[in-house]
Amino acid sequence: MGSSSLLDTRLSAQRAEAQRGYRRALRRFAQHRMAAVGAVVLVIVLLVAAGAPVITPYRFDKQDLLSTYGPPDSRHLVGTDALGRDMLSRLMFGARVSMSVGFASTAVVLMVGVPTGLAAGYFGGTFDLLLMRVVDIVYAIPYLLLVVLLQTFFTAFLPAVRSGPLVWLRTLNQGTGGVAAIVLALSLVGWLDVARVVRGQALALRHREFVQAAASLGASDRHVLTVHLLPNVAAPIIIMTTLLIPTFIIAEAGLSFIGLGVQPPTPSWGLMIAEGVDAIESYPLLVIAPAVVLAGTLLSLNFVGDGLRDALDPAAER
């Protein structure tokens, strides 16, 4: 009973200190002007992406062959493309695709990589050895090449699935215009980076006094992992998340640019750039508009990442 009370007291003190640390980090983040601006821009992009089916002036696939390559005017604020489709509507739906890929891939990567890295770093042994060998093998292959190979496989394999446990994945991929396959390809590669970083943090923490004290007081391994180790690796995970999202958005844009991303007529910023390249000399806005939106979103994510890194930096504590 005494050991349990001592453990509860220690946990309460750790939670109170963590809450104070998060409040201090939030104040430091708010003082980072570029990070605050980036956060505002990111929220706007997310709201546009979420509300795209309602707020767009036209359907993203609505064609008007009498208004092809139209300049910006009162009806089409960003002009029209080669098929007379409204560029503003396609940009809004492109945000929906790009942000879905970025956030969904990051979520899957974290759900797989974080517990795997924690377990490997805390328990060690054969599991840790196997994980590191897999990481070494994957690192021997260029990242983009591996993603392209996986996406090529899924693009050819999923449409051929007619029965079995993967039918739901084919249906999901068709319903999302190819987004599910992209998320799967990116996640299969990206989770290893997260696992490696989290493993390193767990290795550094598992011999610390507060972890040893919890174990000696009878805390289970699950309790140590979730209550003691996970909160102490939260800061690098949060920072890494802000780096993963733009990485996946760029990868999706690259895949769409070479024809391995979302399937037309579903728009993405990368696909819109690819479609506008042929007419870039005569109608540069077809490339400039999605490129500017893509670059602005990526810069905002990088500014938010810089702000979080500074706010969560232990050296910033006074």
C-alpha positions in Angstrom: 0.0 0.0 0.0 2.9 2.3 0.8 4.6 1.7 -2.5 1.4 2.4 -4.3 0.9 5.7 -2.5 4.4 6.7 -3.2 4.0 5.9 -6.9 0.8 7.9 -7.1 2.4 10.9 -5.4 5.4 10.7 -7.8 3.0 10.5 -10.8 1.0 13.5 -9.6 4.1 15.6 -9.3 5.2 14.6 -12.7 1.8 15.5 -14.2 1.8 18.9 -12.5 5.4 19.6 -13.8 4.4 18.5 -17.3 1.4 20.8 -17.3 3.6 23.8 -16.2 6.1 22.9 -18.9 3.4 22.8 -21.6 2.1 26.2 -20.5 5.5 27.7 -20.7 6.1 26.1 -24.1 2.8 27.5 -25.4 3.8 31.0 -24.3 7.2 30.7 -26.0 5.4 29.4 -29.2 3.1 32.4 -29.2 6.1 34.7 -29.0 7.5 33.1 -32.2 5.9 35.4 -34.7 6.6 33.4 -37.9 5.4 30.2 -36.1 2.2 32.0 -35.1 1.6 33.2 -38.6 2.4 29.7 -40.0 -0.1 28.2 -37.5 -2.8 30.7 -38.7 -2.1 29.9 -42.4 -2.2 26.2 -41.6 -5.5 26.4 -39.9 -7.0 28.3 -42.8 -5.7 25.6 -45.3 -7.2 22.9 -43.1 -10.6 24.7 -42.9 -10.6 25.1 -46.6 -9.7 21.5 -47.1 -12.4 20.3 -44.7 -15.1 22.6 -46.2 -14.1 22.2 -49.9 -17.3 20.3 -51.0 -19.4 23.2 -49.6 -17.5 26.4 -50.2 -16.1 25.8 -53.7 -17.9 27.9 -56.4 -17.9 24.9 -58.9 -17.4 21.2 -58.9 -13.7 20.4 -59.2 -14.5 18.2 -62.3 -17.0 20.5 -64.0 -15.8 21.3 -67.6 -16.6 24.2 -69.8 -15.0 23.7 -73.2 -16.0 27.2 -74.2 -13.9 28.7 -71.4 -10.6 26.9 -71.7 -7.4 28.6 -70.5 -9.5 31.5 -69.2 -7.8 34.4 -67.4 -8.9 35.4 -63.9 -12.2 37.2 -63.9 -15.3 37.7 -61.7 -16.6 34.2 -62.5 -13.2 32.4 -62.2 -11.0 34.2 -59.7 -7.9 32.1 -60.6 -8.9 31.4 -64.2 -9.6 28.0 -65.8 -7.5 25.1 -67.1 -7.2 23.3 -70.4 -10.7 21.7 -69.9 -12.4 24.8 -68.6 -12.4 23.7 -65.0 -12.3 26.4 -62.3 -8.8 26.6 -60.9 -9.9 28.0 -57.5 -12.2 25.0 -57.0 -9.5 22.6 -57.9 -7.0 24.3 -55.6 -9.4 24.0 -52.7 -10.0 20.3 -53.5 -6.3 19.9 -54.0 -5.8 21.1 -50.4 -8.2 18.4 -49.3 -6.1 15.7 -51.1 -2.6 17.0 -50.1 -3.5 17.6 -46.5 -5.3 14.2 -46.2 -2.2 12.5 -47.5 0.1 14.5 -45.2 -1.9 14.0 -42.0 -3.1 10.5 -42.6 0.4 9.2 -43.5 1.8 10.9 -40.4 -0.9 9.4 -38.2 -0.3 5.9 -39.5 3.5 6.3 -39.1 3.1 7.5 -35.5 0.7 4.7 -34.6 3.2 2.1 -35.8 6.6 3.8 -35.2 6.1 5.2 -31.7 5.1 1.9 -29.9 7.6 -0.1 -31.9 10.4 2.3 -31.1 9.5 2.4 -27.4 9.3 -1.4 -27.1 12.6 -1.8 -29.0 14.4 0.8 -26.9 13.0 -0.4 -23.5 13.1 -4.1 -23.9 16.1 -4.5 -26.3 17.0 -8.0 -27.2 16.1 -9.8 -30.4 13.2 -7.5 -31.3 15.5 -4.5 -31.1 18.2 -6.3 -33.2 15.7 -7.2 -35.9 14.2 -3.7 -36.0 17.6 -2.1 -36.5 18.5 -4.6 -39.3 15.3 -3.8 -41.1 16.1 -0.1 -40.7 19.6 -0.7 -42.1 18.2 -2.5 -45.2 15.6 0.2 -45.9 18.2 2.9 -45.5 20.3 1.2 -48.2 17.6 2.1 -50.7 16.9 5.7 -51.7 13.7 6.9 -50.1 12.0 8.2 -53.2 12.9 5.2 -55.2 11.4 2.9 -52.6 8.2 4.9 -52.4 7.9 4.9 -56.2 8.4 1.2 -56.3 5.7 0.6 -53.7 3.3 3.0 -55.3 3.8 1.4 -58.7 3.0 -2.0 -57.1 -0.1 -0.8 -55.4 -1.3 1.1 -58.5 -1.1 -2.2 -60.5 -2.1 -4.6 -57.7 -5.1 -3.0 -55.9 -7.4 -2.7 -59.0 -6.9 -6.4 -59.7 -8.2 -7.5 -56.2 -11.6 -9.1 -56.5 -11.9 -11.1 -53.3 -10.2 -11.6 -50.0 -9.2 -9.4 -47.1 -7.9 -6.6 -49.3 -11.2 -5.8 -51.0 -11.9 -3.1 -48.5 -8.5 -1.5 -49.4 -9.3 -1.5 -53.1 -12.7 0.0 -52.4 -11.2 2.7 -50.2 -8.5 3.5 -52.7 -11.1 3.8 -55.5 -13.3 6.0 -53.3 -10.4 8.4 -52.5 -9.1 8.6 -56.0 -5.9 6.8 -55.1 -5.1 8.5 -51.8 -5.3 5.3 -49.8 -2.5 3.7 -51.9 -0.3 6.7 -51.5 -0.8 6.8 -47.7 0.1 3.1 -47.5 3.2 3.4 -49.6 4.5 6.4 -47.6 3.6 4.8 -44.3 5.4 1.6 -45.1 8.7 3.6 -45.4 8.2 6.4 -43.0 7.4 4.5 -39.8 11.0 3.2 -39.6 12.4 6.8 -39.2 10.0 7.4 -36.3 10.8 4.0 -34.7 14.5 4.7 -34.9 14.2 8.2 -33.2 11.9 7.0 -30.5 14.1 3.9 -29.9 17.1 6.2 -29.3 15.1 8.3 -26.8 13.9 5.2 -25.0 17.4 3.8 -24.8 18.6 7.0 -23.1 15.7 7.1 -20.7 15.3 3.5 -19.6 18.2 3.7 -17.1 17.1 7.0 -15.6 16.3 7.2 -11.9 12.5 7.8 -12.3 12.1 4.8 -14.6 14.1 2.5 -12.3 12.2 3.8 -9.4 8.8 3.1 -11.0 10.0 -0.5 -11.9 11.3 -1.1 -8.4 7.9 0.0 -6.9 6.1 -2.7 -8.9 5.0 -0.8 -12.0 4.2 -3.0 -15.0 6.2 -2.6 -18.2 3.1 -1.2 -19.9 2.7 1.4 -17.1 6.4 2.4 -17.4 6.1 2.7 -21.2 2.9 4.8 -21.3 3.2 6.9 -18.2 7.0 7.4 -17.8 8.7 7.0 -21.2 6.0 8.2 -23.6 5.5 11.7 -22.0 9.3 12.2 -22.0 9.6 11.5 -25.7 6.6 13.6 -26.6 8.6 16.7 -27.5 10.8 15.0 -30.2 7.7 13.2 -31.5 5.8 16.5 -31.9 8.7 18.2 -33.6 9.2 15.2 -35.9 5.4 15.3 -36.8 5.8 18.8 -38.1 8.6 17.6 -40.3 6.8 14.4 -41.5 3.7 16.2 -42.7 5.5 18.5 -45.3 7.7 15.5 -46.3 4.6 13.4 -47.2 2.9 16.4 -48.9 6.0 16.9 -51.1 6.2 13.1 -51.8 2.5 13.1 -52.8 3.1 16.1 -55.1 6.1 14.4 -56.7 4.1 11.1 -57.2 1.2 13.0 -58.8 3.6 15.0 -61.0 5.0 11.8 -62.5 1.6 10.1 -62.8 1.7 7.8 -59.8 -0.4 9.8 -57.4 -4.1 10.6 -57.3 -6.1 9.6 -60.4 -7.7 12.3 -62.5 -10.1 14.0 -62.3 -9.4 14.1 -58.6 -7.1 17.2 -58.2 -4.0 17.5 -56.1 -1.5 20.4 -56.2 1.2 18.2 -57.7 -1.2 16.9 -60.4 -2.3 20.4 -61.2 1.4 21.5 -61.7 2.0 18.5 -63.9 -1.1 19.3 -66.0 -0.1 22.9 -66.4 3.5 22.3 -67.4 2.7 21.8 -71.1 1.2 25.3 -71.3 3.5 27.1 -68.9 4.8 29.5 -71.5 1.4 30.7 -72.6 -0.5 30.3 -69.4 2.0 30.3 -66.5 -0.8 30.8 -63.9 -1.7 27.1 -64.3 1.6 26.2 -62.7 2.2 29.3 -60.5 -1.1 29.1 -58.6 -0.8 25.5 -57.3 3.0 26.0 -56.8 2.4 29.1 -54.6 -0.2 27.4 -52.6 2.0 24.3 -52.1 5.0 26.4 -51.2 3.0 28.5 -48.8 1.6 25.5 -47.0 5.0 23.9 -46.7 6.6 27.1 -45.4 3.9 27.4 -42.8 4.5 23.8 -41.6 8.2 24.5 -41.4 7.6 27.7 -39.4 5.3 25.8 -37.0 8.0 23.1 -36.7 10.7 25.7 -35.9 8.4 27.3 -33.3 7.6 24.0 -31.6 11.3 23.1 -31.6 12.2 26.4 -29.9 9.3 26.2 -27.5 10.0 22.6 -26.4 13.8 23.0 -26.2 14.9 22.1 -22.7 17.6 24.7 -23.0 14.9 27.4 -23.2 13.8 26.7 -19.6 14.7 29.4 -17.3 
